[in-house]
Amino acid sequence: MPAFGGRLPMHELSLALEVCRLVEGVADRERANRVTGVGVEVGADAGVEVENFRFCLETLLRDPPFDGARTDLVPAEGDTLRLAYVEIDDGRSHH
Amino acid sequence: MAVRTIEVRERVMARNDELAEEVRRRLQRAGVPAFNLVSSPGSGKTLLLERTLERLGREIAMAVITGDVQTQNDADRLARHTDRLVQAVVTHGACHLDASQISRALEAIDLHATQLLFVENVGNLVCPANWDLGETAKIVVFSVTEGEDKPLKYPAMFRNAGYAVLNKIDLLPHVSFDLDLAMANALAINPALRFFKTSARTGAGLEEWIEFLRSSARPPAIASPSLIPSSSPVPPW
């Protein structure tokens, strides 16, 4: 993985990178101009330190192609760890 | 500008789990069981594997994929005990192995000449619990110099493991570790857990462990692995 020179210093960062990969897939599919928010459901038993994960995700979402998309971590049951939603700006004007 | 919210609900681990399923199918096609050894650092995974290779290496063709954060020390130790392939995966800081690393490591292993595969995971009881590597079972190694409450502190790992090796039992007279309490704690998390009590250092209790591996390994005399029907009976692991 290109980010951080291929060195993944921690579990949460590798998960955050995987979230970003999924988000990019959604943004491409939806032909988004910009990603404005990312929601991830995190279960209490997901093996994720939430504040650490938030920091990693916010750091990655600050840079292109995301440009400061909002990070929204939603508490969930069990070992759930899911990309819940992606909020995009598709650049089209709506009436 | 139009801001839209796209519902996704896609599991973050989905890609890893797909790769793990591929690994699992590859191993099943070759009939090779794979045990993923997980534990906290220093519980004795590498010594247990060294003793296993020493005792069983001439009888059963075993391959090992060993994960290490920064060195190849474990792979070097294991390679002294076997002329079989020991594949080192240096994770460069990552705290667990993932299925893509196992998939790549398998490229260098001739599965048709292998009867049993070990994966020695990075010493860590948290993250490896959530990463499916396509293994047959996770085996958690838990030493008597740790706390009896370890299963309660790391429930995901004990829940996801099929077997627990209680190691360093030679040290029991010197520590206040309550073996029965530790086992009760583990069974409270996972009632199906099967235990081995060993000292890799002295060899105590290794017979049962070795016998388990012997009965789990793929039988040696299979004429052509491609001829095994997919409906062949499920092996005993």
Interface residues (C-beta under 8 A of the other chain):
Chain A: G6 R7 L8 P9 M10 H11 S14 L15 E18 V19 R21 L22 V26 E30 N33 T36 G37 V40 D45 A46 G47 D79 L81 R82 L83 A84 Y85 V86 E87 I88 D89 D90 G91 R92 S93 H94
Chain B: M1 A2 V3 R4 T5 I6 E7 V8 R9 E10 R11 V12 M13 A14 R15 N16 T91 H92 G93 A94 C95 H96 D98 V126 C127 A129 N130 P155 A156
